[in-house]
Amino acid sequence: MRGRSLVTAGQGTAYGCVREAVLEGNVLRILLDPEALESLRLEDSEIEAVIEAPAHDVSRFREILAQVLAYGRADAMPARVAV
């Protein structure tokens, strides 16, 4: 498995399951490894979140997200990051 780890609101946890993270405008799409869905207690491998916040807050979120996704070992990075 490649990518960042994820913990869901229901405390489902999977390590290295984030394959892609794309932030376009104020919409964040996360693509997960399908093998992690059972551990995460999810049915769909794509998560989409609309960030309803002022533009400057979305911009700041974009900066922080890029830092989070770039941190750590190169072999643990998502295959695609666009923020």
N, C-alpha and C positions, 0 to 999 in steps of 0.2 A: 504494500500500500504506500502511496506517496501523498504528501500534503500535510496540512495542519490538522490538529485535533479539534474535536467539537464536543460540546456538552449541550444537550437540549434542555428545555424548560422542565421536562419530565425526568431529568437526571440521566438520560441515556448518554453514554459516552463511547466515543470511538477515537482511536489514535491514528493519525496519519490518513484521515479519510477525505480531506478537502482536496479535490482535483482541480477545481477552478474557482476563482473569485473575480467577478466582474461588476464594477460599479459604473453604470451609465446614467448620467444625470443624478436623479435621486433614487434610483432603483438598484438594489444590490442583489445579484444572483450568485448563489453558491451551488456548485455541482459536486456531489458526493460520490464516493466509491459505492456502488450498489451493494457490495458485500458488507458494508457497515450499517445498512438500514436496520437490520434486526437489533443490533446493539444500541442504536440510536432511538429505537422504537418509532421509526418513521416508515412511511409507505412509499414516498417519492424521493428520488435522488437529487431533485432540484428544489432549492429553497429560494423564494423570491421575497424580498422585503422592500417596501416603499418607505423611504425615510421622509417623514413629514416634519420638516424643520426649515428654519430660515436658510437661505443660500450660504451664508457665511458658516453656519454650523455644519452643513453638508460638506463644504469645502474642508473644514477642519477634520471631519470624520474621514474624508478621503486621505488626508495626510497621515493620520494615525493608522488607518487601515493598511496603507502602503508600508509603514514601518513594521507593523505587526506581522504582515505576511512575508516581509523580507528578513525577519529575524531567524537565526538558527542555521542549522546545517543545510547546505545546498541540496542534498538528496532528500530533504524533508519539505521542500518547497512545493506548492501547488504547481501543476504543469502549466497553468495559464493564470496570470494575474493581470487585470486591466483596471486600474483605479485612477 
